Amino acid sequence: MKMFCLEGMLLDKTEIMEKCIYLNVRSPRYYAICPHCANATKRVHRSGIRMLSHSILNAKIIKLKLKVRNFYCKNYGYYFRETFPGINQFGSTVFFRNNIILKIRDRSFCSVAKEHGLSASVARSILTVFSDSFCIRAR
């Protein structure tokens, strides 16, 4: 897991395809903390799989098949999804986005996007979101 910068996750299965490497990962926790009342709950309502771009290894894109669970808090009567550090609403991890930003410094959007299996506009939007958050932190 250190090789893929996924400390704190459990790796269930690895699938190596022609253009991609799929890592089936999940959280090691069996409970989650309700964001409203801060109580721990073990009651899983349902689960699903999120596909996230994570990295590149030997010209193959590493994608995560992340098992995400929805929990139910009986104290608050609220359904909520478990969270993972470095993963938000984007279809990629922070590690992936930072890798793109580092490569954009000395290469074109098109070449970086082609290497990572993206469009140039997605690479540009990743840089825009990063620069906007950097400007907010600098104030």
Phi and psi in radians as a Rosetta constraint file:
Dihedral C 1 N 2 CA 2 C 2 CIRCULARHARMONIC -1.121 0.35
Dihedral N 2 CA 2 C 2 N 3 CIRCULARHARMONIC -0.614 0.35
Dihedral C 2 N 3 CA 3 C 3 CIRCULARHARMONIC -1.038 0.35
Dihedral N 3 CA 3 C 3 N 4 CIRCULARHARMONIC -0.626 0.35
Dihedral C 3 N 4 CA 4 C 4 CIRCULARHARMONIC -1.734 0.35
Dihedral N 4 CA 4 C 4 N 5 CIRCULARHARMONIC 0.121 0.35
Dihedral C 4 N 5 CA 5 C 5 CIRCULARHARMONIC 0.988 0.35
Dihedral N 5 CA 5 C 5 N 6 CIRCULARHARMONIC 0.839 0.35
Dihedral C 5 N 6 CA 6 C 6 CIRCULARHARMONIC -2.183 0.35
Dihedral N 6 CA 6 C 6 N 7 CIRCULARHARMONIC 0.721 0.35
Dihedral C 6 N 7 CA 7 C 7 CIRCULARHARMONIC -1.076 0.35
Dihedral N 7 CA 7 C 7 N 8 CIRCULARHARMONIC 2.481 0.35
Dihedral C 7 N 8 CA 8 C 8 CIRCULARHARMONIC 1.560 0.35
Dihedral N 8 CA 8 C 8 N 9 CIRCULARHARMONIC 0.099 0.35
Dihedral C 8 N 9 CA 9 C 9 CIRCULARHARMONIC -2.146 0.35
Dihedral N 9 CA 9 C 9 N 10 CIRCULARHARMONIC 2.750 0.35
Dihedral C 9 N 10 CA 10 C 10 CIRCULARHARMONIC -1.823 0.35
Dihedral N 10 CA 10 C 10 N 11 CIRCULARHARMONIC 2.340 0.35
Dihedral C 10 N 11 CA 11 C 11 CIRCULARHARMONIC -1.711 0.35
Dihedral N 11 CA 11 C 11 N 12 CIRCULARHARMONIC 2.052 0.35
Dihedral C 11 N 12 CA 12 C 12 CIRCULARHARMONIC -1.590 0.35
Dihedral N 12 CA 12 C 12 N 13 CIRCULARHARMONIC -0.681 0.35
Dihedral C 12 N 13 CA 13 C 13 CIRCULARHARMONIC -2.758 0.35
Dihedral N 13 CA 13 C 13 N 14 CIRCULARHARMONIC 2.602 0.35
Dihedral C 13 N 14 CA 14 C 14 CIRCULARHARMONIC -2.150 0.35
Dihedral N 14 CA 14 C 14 N 15 CIRCULARHARMONIC 2.273 0.35
Dihedral C 14 N 15 CA 15 C 15 CIRCULARHARMONIC -2.112 0.35
Dihedral N 15 CA 15 C 15 N 16 CIRCULARHARMONIC 2.130 0.35
Dihedral C 15 N 16 CA 16 C 16 CIRCULARHARMONIC -1.853 0.35
Dihedral N 16 CA 16 C 16 N 17 CIRCULARHARMONIC 2.035 0.35
Dihedral C 16 N 17 CA 17 C 17 CIRCULARHARMONIC -1.915 0.35
Dihedral N 17 CA 17 C 17 N 18 CIRCULARHARMONIC -3.059 0.35
Dihedral C 17 N 18 CA 18 C 18 CIRCULARHARMONIC -1.145 0.35
Dihedral N 18 CA 18 C 18 N 19 CIRCULARHARMONIC -0.778 0.35
Dihedral C 18 N 19 CA 19 C 19 CIRCULARHARMONIC -1.949 0.35
Dihedral N 19 CA 19 C 19 N 20 CIRCULARHARMONIC -0.229 0.35
Dihedral C 19 N 20 CA 20 C 20 CIRCULARHARMONIC -2.351 0.35
Dihedral N 20 CA 20 C 20 N 21 CIRCULARHARMONIC 2.728 0.35
Dihedral C 20 N 21 CA 21 C 21 CIRCULARHARMONIC -2.078 0.35
Dihedral N 21 CA 21 C 21 N 22 CIRCULARHARMONIC 2.145 0.35
Dihedral C 21 N 22 CA 22 C 22 CIRCULARHARMONIC -1.807 0.35
Dihedral N 22 CA 22 C 22 N 23 CIRCULARHARMONIC 2.242 0.35
Dihedral C 22 N 23 CA 23 C 23 CIRCULARHARMONIC -1.976 0.35
Dihedral N 23 CA 23 C 23 N 24 CIRCULARHARMONIC 2.037 0.35
Dihedral C 23 N 24 CA 24 C 24 CIRCULARHARMONIC -1.489 0.35
Dihedral N 24 CA 24 C 24 N 25 CIRCULARHARMONIC 1.924 0.35
Dihedral C 24 N 25 CA 25 C 25 CIRCULARHARMONIC -2.172 0.35
Dihedral N 25 CA 25 C 25 N 26 CIRCULARHARMONIC 2.784 0.35
Dihedral C 25 N 26 CA 26 C 26 CIRCULARHARMONIC -2.692 0.35
Dihedral N 26 CA 26 C 26 N 27 CIRCULARHARMONIC 2.970 0.35
Dihedral C 26 N 27 CA 27 C 27 CIRCULARHARMONIC -1.368 0.35
Dihedral N 27 CA 27 C 27 N 28 CIRCULARHARMONIC 2.497 0.35
Dihedral C 27 N 28 CA 28 C 28 CIRCULARHARMONIC -1.392 0.35
Dihedral N 28 CA 28 C 28 N 29 CIRCULARHARMONIC -0.209 0.35
Dihedral C 28 N 29 CA 29 C 29 CIRCULARHARMONIC -1.334 0.35
Dihedral N 29 CA 29 C 29 N 30 CIRCULARHARMONIC 2.597 0.35
Dihedral C 29 N 30 CA 30 C 30 CIRCULARHARMONIC -1.883 0.35
Dihedral N 30 CA 30 C 30 N 31 CIRCULARHARMONIC 0.122 0.35
Dihedral C 30 N 31 CA 31 C 31 CIRCULARHARMONIC -2.476 0.35
Dihedral N 31 CA 31 C 31 N 32 CIRCULARHARMONIC 2.966 0.35
Dihedral C 31 N 32 CA 32 C 32 CIRCULARHARMONIC -2.477 0.35
Dihedral N 32 CA 32 C 32 N 33 CIRCULARHARMONIC 2.754 0.35
Dihedral C 32 N 33 CA 33 C 33 CIRCULARHARMONIC -1.721 0.35
Dihedral N 33 CA 33 C 33 N 34 CIRCULARHARMONIC 2.200 0.35
Dihedral C 33 N 34 CA 34 C 34 CIRCULARHARMONIC -1.136 0.35
Dihedral N 34 CA 34 C 34 N 35 CIRCULARHARMONIC 2.258 0.35
Dihedral C 34 N 35 CA 35 C 35 CIRCULARHARMONIC -1.238 0.35
Dihedral N 35 CA 35 C 35 N 36 CIRCULARHARMONIC -0.274 0.35
Dihedral C 35 N 36 CA 36 C 36 CIRCULARHARMONIC -1.614 0.35
Dihedral N 36 CA 36 C 36 N 37 CIRCULARHARMONIC -0.795 0.35
Dihedral C 36 N 37 CA 37 C 37 CIRCULARHARMONIC -1.954 0.35
Dihedral N 37 CA 37 C 37 N 38 CIRCULARHARMONIC -0.080 0.35
Dihedral C 37 N 38 CA 38 C 38 CIRCULARHARMONIC 1.117 0.35
Dihedral N 38 CA 38 C 38 N 39 CIRCULARHARMONIC 0.365 0.35
Dihedral C 38 N 39 CA 39 C 39 CIRCULARHARMONIC -1.620 0.35
Dihedral N 39 CA 39 C 39 N 40 CIRCULARHARMONIC 2.583 0.35
Dihedral C 39 N 40 CA 40 C 40 CIRCULARHARMONIC -1.411 0.35
Dihedral N 40 CA 40 C 40 N 41 CIRCULARHARMONIC 2.460 0.35
Dihedral C 40 N 41 CA 41 C 41 CIRCULARHARMONIC -2.359 0.35
Dihedral N 41 CA 41 C 41 N 42 CIRCULARHARMONIC 2.496 0.35
Dihedral C 41 N 42 CA 42 C 42 CIRCULARHARMONIC -1.863 0.35
Dihedral N 42 CA 42 C 42 N 43 CIRCULARHARMONIC -0.087 0.35
Dihedral C 42 N 43 CA 43 C 43 CIRCULARHARMONIC -1.368 0.35
Dihedral N 43 CA 43 C 43 N 44 CIRCULARHARMONIC 1.857 0.35
Dihedral C 43 N 44 CA 44 C 44 CIRCULARHARMONIC -1.512 0.35
Dihedral N 44 CA 44 C 44 N 45 CIRCULARHARMONIC 2.212 0.35
Dihedral C 44 N 45 CA 45 C 45 CIRCULARHARMONIC -1.469 0.35
Dihedral N 45 CA 45 C 45 N 46 CIRCULARHARMONIC -0.844 0.35
Dihedral C 45 N 46 CA 46 C 46 CIRCULARHARMONIC -2.861 0.35
Dihedral N 46 CA 46 C 46 N 47 CIRCULARHARMONIC 3.001 0.35
Dihedral C 46 N 47 CA 47 C 47 CIRCULARHARMONIC -2.465 0.35
Dihedral N 47 CA 47 C 47 N 48 CIRCULARHARMONIC 2.816 0.35
Dihedral C 47 N 48 CA 48 C 48 CIRCULARHARMONIC -2.666 0.35
Dihedral N 48 CA 48 C 48 N 49 CIRCULARHARMONIC 3.093 0.35
Dihedral C 48 N 49 CA 49 C 49 CIRCULARHARMONIC -2.025 0.35
Dihedral N 49 CA 49 C 49 N 50 CIRCULARHARMONIC 2.293 0.35
Dihedral C 49 N 50 CA 50 C 50 CIRCULARHARMONIC -1.913 0.35
Dihedral N 50 CA 50 C 50 N 51 CIRCULARHARMONIC 2.346 0.35
Dihedral C 50 N 51 CA 51 C 51 CIRCULARHARMONIC -1.701 0.35
Dihedral N 51 CA 51 C 51 N 52 CIRCULARHARMONIC 2.149 0.35
Dihedral C 51 N 52 CA 52 C 52 CIRCULARHARMONIC -2.266 0.35
Dihedral N 52 CA 52 C 52 N 53 CIRCULARHARMONIC 2.373 0.35
Dihedral C 52 N 53 CA 53 C 53 CIRCULARHARMONIC -1.319 0.35
Dihedral N 53 CA 53 C 53 N 54 CIRCULARHARMONIC 2.407 0.35
Dihedral C 53 N 54 CA 54 C 54 CIRCULARHARMONIC -2.186 0.35
Dihedral N 54 CA 54 C 54 N 55 CIRCULARHARMONIC -0.764 0.35
Dihedral C 54 N 55 CA 55 C 55 CIRCULARHARMONIC -2.895 0.35
Dihedral N 55 CA 55 C 55 N 56 CIRCULARHARMONIC -3.057 0.35
Dihedral C 55 N 56 CA 56 C 56 CIRCULARHARMONIC -2.298 0.35
Dihedral N 56 CA 56 C 56 N 57 CIRCULARHARMONIC 2.379 0.35
Dihedral C 56 N 57 CA 57 C 57 CIRCULARHARMONIC -2.431 0.35
Dihedral N 57 CA 57 C 57 N 58 CIRCULARHARMONIC 2.082 0.35
Dihedral C 57 N 58 CA 58 C 58 CIRCULARHARMONIC 0.894 0.35
Dihedral N 58 CA 58 C 58 N 59 CIRCULARHARMONIC 0.856 0.35
Dihedral C 58 N 59 CA 59 C 59 CIRCULARHARMONIC 1.121 0.35
Dihedral N 59 CA 59 C 59 N 60 CIRCULARHARMONIC 0.272 0.35
Dihedral C 59 N 60 CA 60 C 60 CIRCULARHARMONIC -1.959 0.35
Dihedral N 60 CA 60 C 60 N 61 CIRCULARHARMONIC 2.355 0.35
Dihedral C 60 N 61 CA 61 C 61 CIRCULARHARMONIC -1.380 0.35
Dihedral N 61 CA 61 C 61 N 62 CIRCULARHARMONIC 2.264 0.35
Dihedral C 61 N 62 CA 62 C 62 CIRCULARHARMONIC -1.608 0.35
Dihedral N 62 CA 62 C 62 N 63 CIRCULARHARMONIC 2.099 0.35
Dihedral C 62 N 63 CA 63 C 63 CIRCULARHARMONIC -2.010 0.35
Dihedral N 63 CA 63 C 63 N 64 CIRCULARHARMONIC 2.454 0.35
Dihedral C 63 N 64 CA 64 C 64 CIRCULARHARMONIC -1.691 0.35
Dihedral N 64 CA 64 C 64 N 65 CIRCULARHARMONIC 2.316 0.35
Dihedral C 64 N 65 CA 65 C 65 CIRCULARHARMONIC -1.788 0.35
Dihedral N 65 CA 65 C 65 N 66 CIRCULARHARMONIC 1.610 0.35
Dihedral C 65 N 66 CA 66 C 66 CIRCULARHARMONIC -1.577 0.35
Dihedral N 66 CA 66 C 66 N 67 CIRCULARHARMONIC 2.124 0.35
Dihedral C 66 N 67 CA 67 C 67 CIRCULARHARMONIC -1.430 0.35
Dihedral N 67 CA 67 C 67 N 68 CIRCULARHARMONIC 2.067 0.35
Dihedral C 67 N 68 CA 68 C 68 CIRCULARHARMONIC -2.024 0.35
Dihedral N 68 CA 68 C 68 N 69 CIRCULARHARMONIC 2.312 0.35
Dihedral C 68 N 69 CA 69 C 69 CIRCULARHARMONIC -1.927 0.35
Dihedral N 69 CA 69 C 69 N 70 CIRCULARHARMONIC 2.524 0.35
Dihedral C 69 N 70 CA 70 C 70 CIRCULARHARMONIC -1.756 0.35
Dihedral N 70 CA 70 C 70 N 71 CIRCULARHARMONIC 2.297 0.35
Dihedral C 70 N 71 CA 71 C 71 CIRCULARHARMONIC -1.903 0.35
Dihedral N 71 CA 71 C 71 N 72 CIRCULARHARMONIC 2.793 0.35
Dihedral C 71 N 72 CA 72 C 72 CIRCULARHARMONIC -2.093 0.35
Dihedral N 72 CA 72 C 72 N 73 CIRCULARHARMONIC 2.210 0.35
Dihedral C 72 N 73 CA 73 C 73 CIRCULARHARMONIC -1.698 0.35
Dihedral N 73 CA 73 C 73 N 74 CIRCULARHARMONIC 1.952 0.35
Dihedral C 73 N 74 CA 74 C 74 CIRCULARHARMONIC -1.294 0.35
Dihedral N 74 CA 74 C 74 N 75 CIRCULARHARMONIC -0.427 0.35
Dihedral C 74 N 75 CA 75 C 75 CIRCULARHARMONIC -1.184 0.35
Dihedral N 75 CA 75 C 75 N 76 CIRCULARHARMONIC -0.691 0.35
Dihedral C 75 N 76 CA 76 C 76 CIRCULARHARMONIC -1.802 0.35
Dihedral N 76 CA 76 C 76 N 77 CIRCULARHARMONIC -0.275 0.35
Dihedral C 76 N 77 CA 77 C 77 CIRCULARHARMONIC 1.211 0.35
Dihedral N 77 CA 77 C 77 N 78 CIRCULARHARMONIC 0.736 0.35
Dihedral C 77 N 78 CA 78 C 78 CIRCULARHARMONIC -2.273 0.35
Dihedral N 78 CA 78 C 78 N 79 CIRCULARHARMONIC 2.378 0.35
Dihedral C 78 N 79 CA 79 C 79 CIRCULARHARMONIC -1.684 0.35
Dihedral N 79 CA 79 C 79 N 80 CIRCULARHARMONIC 2.377 0.35
Dihedral C 79 N 80 CA 80 C 80 CIRCULARHARMONIC -2.560 0.35
Dihedral N 80 CA 80 C 80 N 81 CIRCULARHARMONIC 2.724 0.35
Dihedral C 80 N 81 CA 81 C 81 CIRCULARHARMONIC -1.718 0.35
Dihedral N 81 CA 81 C 81 N 82 CIRCULARHARMONIC 2.451 0.35
Dihedral C 81 N 82 CA 82 C 82 CIRCULARHARMONIC -1.170 0.35
Dihedral N 82 CA 82 C 82 N 83 CIRCULARHARMONIC 2.608 0.35
Dihedral C 82 N 83 CA 83 C 83 CIRCULARHARMONIC -1.934 0.35
Dihedral N 83 CA 83 C 83 N 84 CIRCULARHARMONIC 2.721 0.35
Dihedral C 83 N 84 CA 84 C 84 CIRCULARHARMONIC -2.281 0.35
Dihedral N 84 CA 84 C 84 N 85 CIRCULARHARMONIC 2.353 0.35
Dihedral C 84 N 85 CA 85 C 85 CIRCULARHARMONIC -1.118 0.35
Dihedral N 85 CA 85 C 85 N 86 CIRCULARHARMONIC 2.378 0.35
Dihedral C 85 N 86 CA 86 C 86 CIRCULARHARMONIC 1.460 0.35
Dihedral N 86 CA 86 C 86 N 87 CIRCULARHARMONIC 0.032 0.35
Dihedral C 86 N 87 CA 87 C 87 CIRCULARHARMONIC -2.211 0.35
Dihedral N 87 CA 87 C 87 N 88 CIRCULARHARMONIC 2.160 0.35
Dihedral C 87 N 88 CA 88 C 88 CIRCULARHARMONIC -2.320 0.35
Dihedral N 88 CA 88 C 88 N 89 CIRCULARHARMONIC -2.577 0.35
Dihedral C 88 N 89 CA 89 C 89 CIRCULARHARMONIC -1.277 0.35
Dihedral N 89 CA 89 C 89 N 90 CIRCULARHARMONIC -0.230 0.35
Dihedral C 89 N 90 CA 90 C 90 CIRCULARHARMONIC -1.252 0.35
Dihedral N 90 CA 90 C 90 N 91 CIRCULARHARMONIC 2.797 0.35
Dihedral C 90 N 91 CA 91 C 91 CIRCULARHARMONIC -1.531 0.35
Dihedral N 91 CA 91 C 91 N 92 CIRCULARHARMONIC 0.521 0.35
Dihedral C 91 N 92 CA 92 C 92 CIRCULARHARMONIC -2.672 0.35
Dihedral N 92 CA 92 C 92 N 93 CIRCULARHARMONIC 2.915 0.35
Dihedral C 92 N 93 CA 93 C 93 CIRCULARHARMONIC -1.564 0.35
Dihedral N 93 CA 93 C 93 N 94 CIRCULARHARMONIC 2.882 0.35
Dihedral C 93 N 94 CA 94 C 94 CIRCULARHARMONIC -1.070 0.35
Dihedral N 94 CA 94 C 94 N 95 CIRCULARHARMONIC -0.646 0.35
Dihedral C 94 N 95 CA 95 C 95 CIRCULARHARMONIC -1.015 0.35
Dihedral N 95 CA 95 C 95 N 96 CIRCULARHARMONIC -0.763 0.35
Dihedral C 95 N 96 CA 96 C 96 CIRCULARHARMONIC -1.145 0.35
Dihedral N 96 CA 96 C 96 N 97 CIRCULARHARMONIC -0.820 0.35
Dihedral C 96 N 97 CA 97 C 97 CIRCULARHARMONIC -1.142 0.35
Dihedral N 97 CA 97 C 97 N 98 CIRCULARHARMONIC -0.689 0.35
Dihedral C 97 N 98 CA 98 C 98 CIRCULARHARMONIC -1.130 0.35
Dihedral N 98 CA 98 C 98 N 99 CIRCULARHARMONIC -0.648 0.35
Dihedral C 98 N 99 CA 99 C 99 CIRCULARHARMONIC -1.087 0.35
Dihedral N 99 CA 99 C 99 N 100 CIRCULARHARMONIC -0.717 0.35
Dihedral C 99 N 100 CA 100 C 100 CIRCULARHARMONIC -1.128 0.35
Dihedral N 100 CA 100 C 100 N 101 CIRCULARHARMONIC -0.778 0.35
Dihedral C 100 N 101 CA 101 C 101 CIRCULARHARMONIC -1.087 0.35
Dihedral N 101 CA 101 C 101 N 102 CIRCULARHARMONIC -0.704 0.35
Dihedral C 101 N 102 CA 102 C 102 CIRCULARHARMONIC -1.118 0.35
Dihedral N 102 CA 102 C 102 N 103 CIRCULARHARMONIC -0.661 0.35
Dihedral C 102 N 103 CA 103 C 103 CIRCULARHARMONIC -1.339 0.35
Dihedral N 103 CA 103 C 103 N 104 CIRCULARHARMONIC -0.493 0.35
Dihedral C 103 N 104 CA 104 C 104 CIRCULARHARMONIC -1.186 0.35
Dihedral N 104 CA 104 C 104 N 105 CIRCULARHARMONIC -0.384 0.35
Dihedral C 104 N 105 CA 105 C 105 CIRCULARHARMONIC -1.014 0.35
Dihedral N 105 CA 105 C 105 N 106 CIRCULARHARMONIC -0.628 0.35
Dihedral C 105 N 106 CA 106 C 106 CIRCULARHARMONIC -2.190 0.35
Dihedral N 106 CA 106 C 106 N 107 CIRCULARHARMONIC 0.198 0.35
Dihedral C 106 N 107 CA 107 C 107 CIRCULARHARMONIC -2.379 0.35
Dihedral N 107 CA 107 C 107 N 108 CIRCULARHARMONIC 2.914 0.35
Dihedral C 107 N 108 CA 108 C 108 CIRCULARHARMONIC -1.370 0.35
Dihedral N 108 CA 108 C 108 N 109 CIRCULARHARMONIC 2.794 0.35
Dihedral C 108 N 109 CA 109 C 109 CIRCULARHARMONIC -1.045 0.35
Dihedral N 109 CA 109 C 109 N 110 CIRCULARHARMONIC -0.720 0.35
Dihedral C 109 N 110 CA 110 C 110 CIRCULARHARMONIC -1.111 0.35
Dihedral N 110 CA 110 C 110 N 111 CIRCULARHARMONIC -0.755 0.35
Dihedral C 110 N 111 CA 111 C 111 CIRCULARHARMONIC -1.212 0.35
Dihedral N 111 CA 111 C 111 N 112 CIRCULARHARMONIC -0.691 0.35
Dihedral C 111 N 112 CA 112 C 112 CIRCULARHARMONIC -1.170 0.35
Dihedral N 112 CA 112 C 112 N 113 CIRCULARHARMONIC -0.742 0.35
Dihedral C 112 N 113 CA 113 C 113 CIRCULARHARMONIC -1.123 0.35
Dihedral N 113 CA 113 C 113 N 114 CIRCULARHARMONIC -0.728 0.35
Dihedral C 113 N 114 CA 114 C 114 CIRCULARHARMONIC -1.114 0.35
Dihedral N 114 CA 114 C 114 N 115 CIRCULARHARMONIC -0.728 0.35
Dihedral C 114 N 115 CA 115 C 115 CIRCULARHARMONIC -1.116 0.35
Dihedral N 115 CA 115 C 115 N 116 CIRCULARHARMONIC -0.617 0.35
Dihedral C 115 N 116 CA 116 C 116 CIRCULARHARMONIC -1.684 0.35
Dihedral N 116 CA 116 C 116 N 117 CIRCULARHARMONIC 0.049 0.35
Dihedral C 116 N 117 CA 117 C 117 CIRCULARHARMONIC 1.264 0.35
Dihedral N 117 CA 117 C 117 N 118 CIRCULARHARMONIC 0.632 0.35
Dihedral C 117 N 118 CA 118 C 118 CIRCULARHARMONIC -2.140 0.35
Dihedral N 118 CA 118 C 118 N 119 CIRCULARHARMONIC 3.057 0.35
Dihedral C 118 N 119 CA 119 C 119 CIRCULARHARMONIC -1.635 0.35
Dihedral N 119 CA 119 C 119 N 120 CIRCULARHARMONIC 2.790 0.35
Dihedral C 119 N 120 CA 120 C 120 CIRCULARHARMONIC -1.095 0.35
Dihedral N 120 CA 120 C 120 N 121 CIRCULARHARMONIC -0.584 0.35
Dihedral C 120 N 121 CA 121 C 121 CIRCULARHARMONIC -1.182 0.35
Dihedral N 121 CA 121 C 121 N 122 CIRCULARHARMONIC -0.594 0.35
Dihedral C 121 N 122 CA 122 C 122 CIRCULARHARMONIC -1.185 0.35
Dihedral N 122 CA 122 C 122 N 123 CIRCULARHARMONIC -0.742 0.35
Dihedral C 122 N 123 CA 123 C 123 CIRCULARHARMONIC -1.063 0.35
Dihedral N 123 CA 123 C 123 N 124 CIRCULARHARMONIC -0.712 0.35
Dihedral C 123 N 124 CA 124 C 124 CIRCULARHARMONIC -1.143 0.35
Dihedral N 124 CA 124 C 124 N 125 CIRCULARHARMONIC -0.708 0.35
Dihedral C 124 N 125 CA 125 C 125 CIRCULARHARMONIC -1.191 0.35
Dihedral N 125 CA 125 C 125 N 126 CIRCULARHARMONIC -0.586 0.35
Dihedral C 125 N 126 CA 126 C 126 CIRCULARHARMONIC -1.078 0.35
Dihedral N 126 CA 126 C 126 N 127 CIRCULARHARMONIC -0.758 0.35
Dihedral C 126 N 127 CA 127 C 127 CIRCULARHARMONIC -1.152 0.35
Dihedral N 127 CA 127 C 127 N 128 CIRCULARHARMONIC -0.677 0.35
Dihedral C 127 N 128 CA 128 C 128 CIRCULARHARMONIC -1.118 0.35
Dihedral N 128 CA 128 C 128 N 129 CIRCULARHARMONIC -0.801 0.35
Dihedral C 128 N 129 CA 129 C 129 CIRCULARHARMONIC -1.088 0.35
Dihedral N 129 CA 129 C 129 N 130 CIRCULARHARMONIC -0.721 0.35
Dihedral C 129 N 130 CA 130 C 130 CIRCULARHARMONIC -1.101 0.35
Dihedral N 130 CA 130 C 130 N 131 CIRCULARHARMONIC -0.809 0.35
Dihedral C 130 N 131 CA 131 C 131 CIRCULARHARMONIC -1.169 0.35
Dihedral N 131 CA 131 C 131 N 132 CIRCULARHARMONIC -0.638 0.35
Dihedral C 131 N 132 CA 132 C 132 CIRCULARHARMONIC -1.111 0.35
Dihedral N 132 CA 132 C 132 N 133 CIRCULARHARMONIC -0.760 0.35
Dihedral C 132 N 133 CA 133 C 133 CIRCULARHARMONIC -1.213 0.35
Dihedral N 133 CA 133 C 133 N 134 CIRCULARHARMONIC -0.543 0.35
Dihedral C 133 N 134 CA 134 C 134 CIRCULARHARMONIC -1.193 0.35
Dihedral N 134 CA 134 C 134 N 135 CIRCULARHARMONIC -0.730 0.35
Dihedral C 134 N 135 CA 135 C 135 CIRCULARHARMONIC -1.140 0.35
Dihedral N 135 CA 135 C 135 N 136 CIRCULARHARMONIC -0.642 0.35
Dihedral C 135 N 136 CA 136 C 136 CIRCULARHARMONIC -1.136 0.35
Dihedral N 136 CA 136 C 136 N 137 CIRCULARHARMONIC -0.751 0.35
Dihedral C 136 N 137 CA 137 C 137 CIRCULARHARMONIC -1.198 0.35
Dihedral N 137 CA 137 C 137 N 138 CIRCULARHARMONIC -0.527 0.35
Dihedral C 137 N 138 CA 138 C 138 CIRCULARHARMONIC -1.304 0.35
Dihedral N 138 CA 138 C 138 N 139 CIRCULARHARMONIC -0.355 0.35
